[in-house]
């Protein structure tokens, strides 16, 4: 089959390629090539079982810094930084995950739920009859949470949001902007580390500083890049998921009304939006260090492939009628695990936090503003289509 471009985003689906392209791949082209925003061409893995196999395989490497390696974007890319956690393989990756893992356990996350609920309710109660959900709710919620968790001054949020948006841009014209953004963002993270060394306040950055200074388990670049990564992932990805999820729910009014009538369905609805609307961008590239057999063919040793997480979440072999949005799909616990947070060693470290934030966001909206409605037709919503994180640019709303 002809290779599709990985962008722009399909507005109808909320996925980079969309269900029609996914269906064609699942029908007989599950390892067909794809053209990345950088112009590089690689084979793309589309089946749910194959994606999980690659993500959990010991031969799957995130080290893509060899000469001639494909890139998602032109110029500086997300694969370029060897100090970034998502680019590390074992044993370095295992060491850093172990340092952070205790912070993001389900038990620890539950201790933060009351505060996240307070923020979500406050923001929901503050929505006017005419409002814009991305700026008034979707971004403020996770940004305030991550600022409190890390000990980041809330007034600095506009600065790191600007850097994040530039860094995640996939357009050729923004290559220089990405370099500037990552340089400034890294410098800011280093300043935060220095400030916390001088005046510890008991937050997560202090835990990381202690791992560096007292136990010497982190190098200084690793420490700075972890702070950078936590700020980056802690607001942008969750804000995008809230925006996409609310749009999908309001595009299916019967499901929105079912949550209004029974907020107990919110947890299952979150999982379906993560399947249907996650992860909000292309998957990550993997290079196989040995030959691996998949259901649809062989990945050769040394070959880099793109994992189409959206396609895996729409695989009919894993989900009956995958194109049907159904907030009850995950209610009884029998549905296959979605790929919204990945799988294997690189499974999203903040998945428990993001899931809890999404639950509290949806719960606050359906209980505090049950009359929330889109103020424009869904097909008129503009998407940020040239970035590695795909989300609505704005969601104009009205409250009935």
Protein Blocks (a to p, Z undefined) as FASTA:
>chain_A
ZZddfbdcdfknopanopklmmmmmnopmmbccddfkopacdddfbfklmmmmmmpmklc
fbfkbghiacfbgcjdfklpmkbmklpccfklmmmmmmmmmmmgfklmmmmmmmmmmmmm
mmmmmpcfbdcfklmmmmmmmmmmmmmmnopafklmmmmmmmmmmmmpcbfklmmmmmmm
mmmmmmmmmmmmmmmmmmcghiaklmmmmmmmmnopacfklmmmmmmmmmmmmmmmmmmm
mmmmmmmmmmmmmlmmmmmmmmmlmmmmmmmmmmmmmgoiacdddddfbdcddfkbccde
hiacdddfklmmmcfklmghklbccfklmmnopaccdfknogajllcfklmmmmmmmmmm
mmmmmmmmmmgccfbdfklpccdfkbfbdcdfbdcdddZZ
